């Protein structure tokens, strides 16, 4: 089955890109920002970064 309406935009429920993850690691480890500030800056929910149940 071929998906004819393929969408490359980041929508709810999609995985973060390698670039997003690199930015998150940099902001958290190097610039020592907290999860809330990082998530606001890249417009995702803070539990996406933290991992929810950790």
C-alpha positions in Angstrom: 0.0 0.0 0.0 1.4 3.4 -1.0 0.6 6.4 1.2 -0.3 9.2 -1.2 -0.7 12.0 1.3 2.7 11.8 2.9 3.4 14.8 5.2 6.9 15.7 6.4 5.7 18.3 9.0 6.1 17.6 12.7 2.6 16.9 13.9 1.3 15.6 17.2 2.5 12.1 17.8 5.5 12.2 15.5 9.0 11.4 16.4 11.5 14.2 17.0 14.2 14.6 14.4 17.9 14.1 15.0 18.3 17.9 14.7 15.6 18.4 17.4 17.4 15.9 19.7 20.7 17.6 19.2 19.3 21.0 20.1 17.6 19.5 23.2 20.8 17.9 24.4 22.8 21.1 23.8 20.3 23.3 25.7 20.0 20.9 28.6 23.6 19.8 29.1 25.6 22.8 27.8 23.4 25.8 28.6 21.8 24.1 31.6 18.2 25.1 30.7 15.3 23.3 32.3 12.7 21.2 30.5 10.0 23.9 30.5 12.3 26.6 28.9 13.5 24.2 26.3 10.0 22.9 25.4 8.7 26.5 25.1 11.6 27.4 22.8 11.0 24.5 20.3 7.2 24.4 20.8 6.8 20.9 22.2 5.4 19.7 25.5 7.9 19.4 28.3 7.1 15.8 29.0 8.2 15.0 25.5 11.7 16.0 26.6 11.7 14.7 30.1 10.2 11.3 29.1 6.9 11.5 31.1 7.4 9.0 33.8 11.1 9.5 34.6 
